[in-house]
Amino acid sequence: MSSDITLVGRLTAPPELRFSKTGTPWATFSVAVNRGHDDKKETAFFDCKCFGALAENIAELPKGTRVIADGYTVQENWETKEGQKRSKHVVMVNEA
């Protein structure tokens, strides 16, 4: 299941660029999105991932850069070394 989403926020840290075994670049990063105003502000944090040229471009941005990220959500599942099952939602970014 996935849902379309557009985030407008700031990078919480410099994006991390990696390469797959086949050489495809991919980047992971987190976006902080503020909503509300004055004393009723709330911040939500979103884990994001992108591939290809977009990954290489976003990896050059420093922490605090304002971004608009357009994509969809997916649930990633994995198992720890201790055998515990884990999952989290990730925004797969198509455009930024």
N, C-alpha and C positions, 0 to 999 in steps of 0.2 A: 504494500500500500504506500502511496506517495501523495504529497500535497504540494501544489505550487506555493512559493513563498518569495517575497521580496524583503530584504533587510536593508535598513539604512542605519548605519552606526559606525563605530570606530574599531580598528584592529586592536586587540588587547595585547598583542606581542607581534614581533616580526613573523611573517609566515614561514613555515618550514618546507623547503623544497627537497623532494626526493625523486629517484628515478626507478622505474620498474626494471625487472630483469631484461625486458625487451628494449629498454631505453626511453620509455614514455615518461615525461615529467609529470609529477603530481605534487600538489601543495596542500597542506593542512593549515588552518588558521582559525582564530576565534574572533567573533564580532560581538561587541557590546552594544545593545540597543536600549536607549533611554526612552521612557514614555512618561507622560504626566507633566506637571509643572510645579514650580515653587517647592513647597514642603511635601508634596505628594508624588515625588519622582520615584520611579521604579526602574531598575536595570535588569535586562535579561541577557544571558550569554548564549551564543549559538556556535557550536562546532561546525566548521565548514571544510569542504574538500573540492578541489577542481583539478583538471587535467590539461595537458598540452601547452599551447602557447599562453593560455590564460594563467596557468600555474607558474610559468616562468616570469610573466609580467607581474603578477601579484606578489611573487616572492621578493621583488625589489622594493616593496613598500615598507616604510618603517612603522613601528608601533604608534598608535594614535591617529593614523591616517583615516580620514572619513571615506567610507566605501558604500556603494550601493550594490548589493549582491542579489542576483535573480536566479532562482533555481527551484529545486524540489527536495522534499525530505525523504530520507530512507532510514530504516532501522538496521544498524550494524550489529551482528551477533558474533561473539567469540568466546573461547574458553581459556581461563587462566592456566598457568603451569600447575596450579594446585587442583585443577579440574572443576573450578567454579564457573558457571555460565554467566556471562555478562552481556549487556546490550546497551545501546544508546542511539539517540536520533542524531542524524548528521544532515546538514544541508549540502546537497550536491549542486555546486554553483555552475551555471551555464554562461552567465555574463556578469561582469563586474566593472 
